[in-house]
Amino acid sequence: MDTKYSTRLKTAIESLDISQAELAKKTGVTEATISNYINAKKMPQLSVVEKIADILGLSVDYLLGRTTHMYLNGNSKDILDLSKLNKSEITELKYFISFLEYKRKKLGKGEAI
């Protein structure tokens, strides 16, 4: 099975803080099926990959390992590979990102930090 897809899917789910159950419901598959995708036991059909990409705000090419760029809101951005971070480190990173967003708002829109 394609472990790049499963690794990127797992990383995206964890970093976006979406549960497997929620993703399954939005995708129209069972939670067990999502678990199989994450654990590289099963590869989804292209139509499901497209749904998952849309739900997570990622490109299909990114999920399939064809590019290192994700596309969110029409903009090309590099995605951070969070797969080597533990859950506590990911939470800390989210807090830091929130701090940067707060700091930017305090300085005013469009101003550099």
Secondary structure per residue as TSV (DSSP state, phi and psi in degrees):
chain	resnum	aa	ss	phi	psi
A	1	M	-	360.0	159.5
A	2	D	-	-79.8	105.0
A	3	T	H	-78.8	-22.5
A	4	K	H	-63.1	-43.9
A	5	Y	H	-60.7	-49.0
A	6	S	H	-64.3	-39.1
A	7	T	H	-65.0	-44.9
A	8	R	H	-67.6	-37.9
A	9	L	H	-63.7	-47.0
A	10	K	H	-60.8	-44.7
A	11	T	H	-61.7	-43.7
A	12	A	H	-64.2	-44.3
A	13	I	H	-61.2	-44.7
A	14	E	H	-67.9	-43.5
A	15	S	H	-71.8	-28.5
A	16	L	H	-90.3	-3.3
A	17	D	T	56.0	46.4
A	18	I	-	-109.7	138.2
A	19	S	-	-82.0	158.4
A	20	Q	H	-61.8	-37.6
A	21	A	H	-63.8	-43.4
A	22	E	H	-64.9	-43.5
A	23	L	H	-64.1	-40.5
A	24	A	H	-61.3	-45.7
A	25	K	H	-61.5	-45.8
A	26	K	H	-69.0	-28.2
A	27	T	H	-87.7	-25.1
A	28	G	T	87.5	23.3
A	29	V	S	-122.9	172.9
A	30	T	-	-80.7	160.4
A	31	E	H	-62.4	-35.8
A	32	A	H	-62.6	-36.8
A	33	T	H	-66.0	-43.6
A	34	I	H	-60.4	-42.5
A	35	S	H	-59.5	-41.5
A	36	N	H	-63.4	-36.4
A	37	Y	H	-65.1	-45.3
A	38	I	H	-66.1	-35.3
A	39	N	T	-92.1	12.2
A	40	A	T	58.0	31.6
A	41	K	S	-92.4	-18.7
A	42	K	-	-151.2	142.4
A	43	M	-	-106.2	129.5
A	44	P	-	-72.1	157.9
A	45	Q	-	-67.4	157.8
A	46	L	H	-55.8	-39.2
A	47	S	H	-62.0	-34.8
A	48	V	H	-74.1	-40.1
A	49	V	H	-58.0	-42.7
A	50	E	H	-62.7	-43.4
A	51	K	H	-62.0	-46.0
A	52	I	H	-61.7	-44.1
A	53	A	H	-59.8	-43.9
A	54	D	H	-63.7	-44.0
A	55	I	H	-63.1	-41.6
A	56	L	H	-86.9	-8.0
A	57	G	T	74.2	28.1
A	58	L	-	-114.2	162.5
A	59	S	-	-83.9	151.5
A	60	V	H	-61.1	-41.5
A	61	D	H	-59.3	-39.3
A	62	Y	H	-63.8	-49.5
A	63	L	H	-59.3	-36.6
A	64	L	T	-83.6	-1.4
A	65	G	T	82.2	16.6
A	66	R	S	-86.6	-12.3
A	67	T	-	-151.6	160.1
A	68	T	S	-98.1	3.4
A	69	H	E	-103.4	140.3
A	70	M	E	-107.5	158.7
A	71	Y	E	-122.5	114.9
A	72	L	E	-126.8	123.1
A	73	N	T	57.7	33.2
A	74	G	T	81.2	-1.6
A	75	N	E	-105.2	139.7
A	76	S	E	-85.1	126.4
A	77	K	E	-138.0	147.8
A	78	D	E	-74.5	141.4
A	79	I	-	-102.0	142.0
A	80	L	-	-78.6	136.6
A	81	D	-	-84.5	104.1
A	82	L	-	-94.7	5.6
A	83	S	T	-64.0	-21.2
A	84	K	T	-94.7	-1.0
A	85	L	S	-94.5	146.9
A	86	N	-	-85.8	173.3
A	87	K	H	-60.2	-38.7
A	88	S	H	-64.5	-41.8
A	89	E	H	-67.5	-36.5
A	90	I	H	-65.3	-41.4
A	91	T	H	-62.0	-43.6
A	92	E	H	-61.7	-40.7
A	93	L	H	-63.4	-40.8
A	94	K	H	-61.8	-41.2
A	95	Y	H	-62.7	-41.0
A	96	F	H	-65.2	-41.1
A	97	I	H	-62.8	-42.1
A	98	S	H	-61.0	-40.8
A	99	F	H	-61.2	-44.4
A	100	L	H	-63.8	-39.2
A	101	E	H	-64.9	-42.5
A	102	Y	H	-61.6	-45.0
A	103	K	H	-62.2	-40.6
A	104	R	H	-64.2	-41.7
A	105	K	H	-62.9	-39.5
A	106	K	H	-65.1	-34.0
A	107	L	H	-80.9	-16.8
A	108	G	-	105.4	152.5
A	109	K	T	-63.1	137.6
A	110	G	T	82.8	-8.6
A	111	E	-	-86.2	142.8
A	112	A	-	-73.1	151.0
A	113	I	-	-84.0	360.0
